[in-house]
Amino acid sequence: MRLDKPELKSDSTQMHTQNSAGPREMCTSIRSRSANSAVARSVLLAHPGGQYSERVAVALDRAGLLQRFMTGVRYSASGSLAHALRLLPAARAESLRSLFSRRSFSQLSGDRIITRPIIEGAFLAATRFRTGRLHGERLVGWRNLIFDRSIARVLERERPAGVICFDTCAVETFRAARRFGIRTILDQSIAPLSFARDLFSREAERWPDFADSLPSAESLSDERIRMAAEEIQLADAVLAPSRYVRDAQTASGAAPERILDVPFGVDLDRFSPGPREADGVFRVLFVGKLSQRKGIAQLLEAFRRLRLPRAELEFVGDIVGTGRWLARYRDAFVWRPQVSHAVLAEIYRRADVFAFPSLHEGSALVSYEALASGLPVIATPNTGSVVRDGVEGFLVPVGEIEPLAERLLELYRNPERRMEMACAARRRAEEFSWTAYGERLAAAVRSALVGA
């Protein structure tokens, strides 16, 4: 179903139409507009980075709900940012150009977008250096705080009916919104870190070589957790992509009736099944940041203990932290750093199984991509995946090695079961297109605005 923007008349046209109607028609018109005003009003969407924010903005725009989209940068090959990059050394410029080009937001009109390029440019440039990557969480916190304050200042000028902010950059904005009578909607893309703080602590003790890839003490500080809790308390509605996030929200004090379930989506054209390589190799794929938050120690141990003939574990993603564990497990996997979506789609098609035993997520987008590519998925409940245990793959207990190894072995030994799950995986993914996401999102936002 296509959600088109309603046709809008200018104020002068609306006034002429009202004045030309009779008293009875005017009263009927006024009552009708009053009943629908909460739904018809627009929202300001704010997110400093990329993630899936463009999908949110486009969905709201098509539904006639987007007033403005506020973000860090919008890249154009002919824009000032592209010209500035030409002043840098060629290799550095190309690296940054590749990074910025993912923020073109080509499906949105430029007059709908507000940017803060200095904030985001400084952040992205810093993360391209090793020191910046080692202090990535601190840089994200700094970026989000400044961006949050900037949104709060914009609200007074824009005065939207509602404001949607992503988690960790909403406190100042929501405080200001409350003063102006603006509805507040929190897009909780990942469950609050406080929900897994004890789990992270146990993992750091259990896997010391992976400890510096876990969320830092600063990101788990009492102040950060207090701010996350305040975001939830200030939100009139919370968008939750999974049952795991919903549970974390209620544990953090959100009233269940304020939580709106909006699972994510996937590009079904880009990520699709294809012929597997006929070399007889059983390929297990992991895609994501190489961090213990994603459960990579359990995956490495499970795969190594199985010692499966003609089997390969492939990691795709950047290393978080110092990577002290690499020396110990170097012979256990094949590694590729971050790749483009086009290359990634081909990597999915070559694999036999997708393994993602994460400790803490929202609803991992890579699990949707794997399903769309026709891969059985082995995940944990904390992954927030839409995978159903025993249908499109398996759900295994978080932090455990043996159940993960058992499921890998089962799919290795049983190609027919693997193929059955692969077909079910694609069918399941087709329930979660980005179009379906947009319709769910628009319905949730309208519901949140009606409460105004």
N, C-alpha and C positions, 0 to 999 in steps of 0.2 A: 504494500500500500504506500502510495506516495503522499507525503505530507507537504503540501504547497503553502507558501506564505499567503495570508489573506490579502486581498487588494485593499490598500489604504487610501483614503481620500484626504485631501488637504483640509486644514481647519476651516478655511473659508468655504469650501464645498460642503463640508458637514454642516456648517452654520446655515447656509442657504437651504439645504435640504430640510433642516429642522424648521426653519421659519416659514417655509412654504407649505408645511403640513398643517392640518387642522389640529385643534386642542386634543381630541381623542387620540389621533395618530401620534402626536408628540408625546403624550403620556405613555402610550404603548412602547414607543421608541426608547424613551428614557428608562422604563422598567426593564426592557430587554437589554440595553447597554449595561445597566447596573448589575443585572444577573450574571453577565458574561465578562464584566470588566476584569475580574481577578485572573481569568484565563487569558484574556487578550493582551494583558500588559507584558512587557519584555523584561529580559534578564541581562545582566552583565556577567559574562563568564571570564574567570581569571585563572591563568596558569603560567608560571614563569618559563616553563620549558616546553618540550615536545610531548613525549609519552603518547597518549591517545587523545590529547586535547583538541587536535584538529577534528577528529571524529565527533567529539562532543559539540564543537562549534558549528560544524556543518549540519548536524542533526537538528540543533536548535534553530539554525537559520532556515532550514527547509520547513520546519514546523511553524515559522513565523514568530518565534520566541526570542531570537537573539537581537539585543540592542547593540551591544559591543562585545568584542573579544579582546581581552587585554593579555598580552604575553610579552616575552622578552625581546625577541627579534623576529622580523619577517625578512627573509632573504629574497633578493631579486638580482638577477645577473646584471641589471643596469642600475641598481641602486647604489646608495652611498657606501654601504658596507662592502659591496663587491669592489668598488673603487679603492676603498681603504686597504683591502687585502692585497692589492697590487703593489703596495709599498713594502710588503714583507718579503723575506727570502722565498724563493719559488716553492721549496718543499714545505715550509711552514704555511704558506698561503694556500697551497693545495689541500693540506690537511684540514685547515679551518674551513675552506670552501666546501669540502665534502661534508663537514659537520653542519655548517649553516644551511646547506641546500636542503636539508630535511625539514627546514622551517619555512618553506615557501608559502604554505597555506593558500595554494592556487585556487581552491574552490570557493574562497571567500572574497568578497569585494573589499578593496583596500580601505574604504571609508568605514568599515565595520571594525577595523583592527586598530588597537592602541598598543604601541610598543614601548619598551624601556631598554633600548639596545646597549646603553652603557653598562647597566647592571649585568645583563646576561652575557654581553661580550667579554667583560672582565672575568666572569665566572668560567665561561667555556675556554677562554684562552689559558687560564690558570690550570684547568684540568688536563691540558695537553702536555704538561710537564710532570716529571716523576714526583716532585715534591707536592704538586697540587693534587695528584692522584692519591698520594699517601694521606693527605688531609682532606679528602673529598667530602666527608660528612660535615666537617666544620665549614667548608666552603658552601655546601648546600644550605646549611643553617643560616649563614650570613646572607646568601642570595635571597632565600625565602623571606627572611625578616624584612629586608629592605623593600622587596617587591610587595609584601603584605602592606607595609606602611604607604606605599605608593598607591595601591588600590583604594585604600581608605580615603585618600585625598581626592581620587577621581569620583568616588560615589556621590559626594556633595554636588558635583557639577552634573553628573549623568542622571541621578535620581531614578534608577530603574525600579521596577516592581520587585525584583529579586536579584540576589547576587549568588553565583555558584563559585566556590573556591575549592581547590584541591587541598587535601590534608597537609599539614605542616606549614601552610602559609595563609592562614585565615583569621587568626585571633584579632589583630588590629582592624581588619576589614569588617568582621562581624560586630565588633564593638561599635564601630561607626554606623553600620547598617541599622543596628538597634536604635540608635539616636534618631535616625532619619525615617524610621518606620519601614525599612526595606526588609523583605523576607530573606532569610539566610539558608542556603542549601550547601551542605558539605559533601563533596565527592570524595569518599573514603577509598582511595585507590588501593591502599594496603592497610591491613589491620594495624591499630596502634601498637607501637613497639612495646609498650608496657605489658601488653597481653602475653608477650613471649620473653619477658626479661629474665625470669628464672630459668627458662629453657636455654637461653643464650649463655647464661652463667655456667650451667652444667656442661654445655658443649665446649666452652672454652677450657674447662678443666679436663675434659675427656680427650680433646684433640688440641693440644697446645700448639702444634705446628700450624693449625688453621685459625688460631684465636684472633690474630690481627685482621682476619677477613670478616669477622663478626661485627655487628653494630658496636660502636665505641662506647666507652663509659660516658662520654659527653652526650651522645645521642640518647642515652638511657638515663640521663641525669634527672633528678627530681624536678628541675625547672622545665625541661623539655616535656616530661610526662604531665606536669601541671598544665602546660600550654595546650597539649593535645587534649586533655580532659576539658579544658575551657572551650576549645573549638567545638567539641561535642555538645557541651551544655548550651552554647550560644546558637547552635544550629536549630532552625525550625524543622528541618528535614535532613536526613542523611541518606545518601545513595550508597547502597552496599552491593558489590558485585558477586558476593558469595555468602554461603551459610557461615563460613569461617569468620568473615568480616562482621556479619550480623551478630554472631555470638560475642565477638570481641567488643562490639559497640555496646551491647546490653551489659556486658561485664564492666564497661567503662561508665555506665550510668545513663545511656540513652534509652528513652522510653521506646518499647518495641513498636508502638504505633507511629513513631516518627521515622522509622527505618524503612526505606523503599528499596526493594530488590531490583537491581538493574545489572544483570550479567553482561559481560563484554561481548565483542563480536570478532569476526575474522574476515579477511578478504578471500572469498571462496574461489575467485578466479586466479589470484596469484598463488595461493596455496591449494594444491590439488594433487590427487594421487598420480603416480606415473610408474613406468616399468622399473622394477628393481634390477640391480646389476646381477648378471648371471655368473658371478665368480664364486658362488658358494660361501661367501663370508657373511656371518651373522653380525649385523651392525646395530649397536646400541647408541643412541644419540642423546646428548644433553645440550641444551641451548640456554645461555644466560650468563650472568656474572659469575665468575668462578670464585664463589664465596661459600663459607660454611653455612650461612643463612639458607643457602640452596641445598644443603645436605650432600655436598660433593664428597665428603669423607666417607659417608656410608656407601655411596655409589661406588667409589674407588675400591673400598674394601670388599664389597659384595662381588664385584666383577673379578677382582684379583683372586679371591678365594675359590671361585668357580673353576678357573683355569679352563675355559671352554675352548676346544680346538676350533680353529678358523672362526674366531669371534674378535670383534673390534669395538672398543669404546671410544667415541669421538666427542670431544668437548668443543663447543663454539662459543666464544665470549672472552671478554677481557678479565684479567686476573685482578682480584681485589686484595689489597695489602701487599706484603713483601713476597708472598708465594714461597714461604719456607718449606712447604710440603712438596714442592716440585721434585726435589732431589730424590725423595723417597718413592714417589709414584711415577716418575718419568716414563718408565717402561710399560705402564698400565693403560695408557690412553694416547690417542692422536689429538693434537690441539690445533685449532685455528682461532686467531683473534676475531674480533667483531667483523662481520661481512655485510654486504648489501642485501636487501630483501630478495633481489633476483637470484643471487648466489645461494642465499639461505633456502629458498624454495627448492632448489635443486638438491641441496644437502638433505632436506627432509625426504625427498623422493627416493634417495639412495638408501635410506635407513630401513630397518626392520621393526625397531621398537624405540619409543621415546621414553626416557627415564628422567623423572624430575621429583626427587624425594625431598622437597623443600620443607624447611622448618617453619617458615612464616612468609605469607604472601597476602595478596588481595584476591585476585583470580588471575593466575599467570597467563598472559597473552600467548606465550609460547605453547602452552598446552592446547589452546584453541587452534593454533597453526598446525601443530602435530596432528590433531584430529582431522582437520581439513585435508591434510596430506595423506590421510589413510593409514595412520600409524596407531597401533595399540599403545596406550599411555599407562605407565606405572607412576603413580603419584601418591602423595599423602593427603589426608583431609585438610591439612594446613595449607596446601597449595591453592585451595579454593577452586579446584578444577570442576568442570561440568561432567567429567568422566564418572560413569556409574560402574561400581565394582562388579567385575565379572561380565560386563557387557562390552564396553569399548576399551577395557583394560582392567587394571587392578588398583585398589587403594591399599596402601600398606601403612603400618603404624609409624608415626614420626620418630626419627632418630634411631630406628632399629635396622640392623644389617641382615639378619637371617631371613626375615619375611621378604625383603627386597631380593635377596639372592634366590630364594625359592621361586618367586614369580618370574625372574629372568630365566631361570633354568626351565620352567614350565613352557615359556614361549620359545625358547631355544629348541626344546625337544619336540614341540608339537606345531609344525608348520600349518596344519589345517586349522587349529584353534587360532593361530596368529592371523590367518587370512580372514577367518570369520570375524574377528575383532576389528581387523582393518576396515572391512566393509561397514561394520556398525559405527566405526569412528567417523567415517565420512558422513554417514547419515545423521549422526548426532551433531556434527559441525554445521550442517545445513539448517539447523534450528537457531543458529547463532551468527547469522550474517550481520554485517554492519548496518544494513537496512533495518533488520529486526531490532538491533540495539537502539537505533535512532527512534523507532516507534515506541519502544519501552521507555527510553529516556524522556521523550516529549510527554508521554502520559504521566510519568512520575513528576516532572517539573510542573505540569499543569495542576496536578494534585497538590503539590506543595504551595503553589500560588493561591489556590482556592481558599486555603486556610487563612489568607491575609485578612 
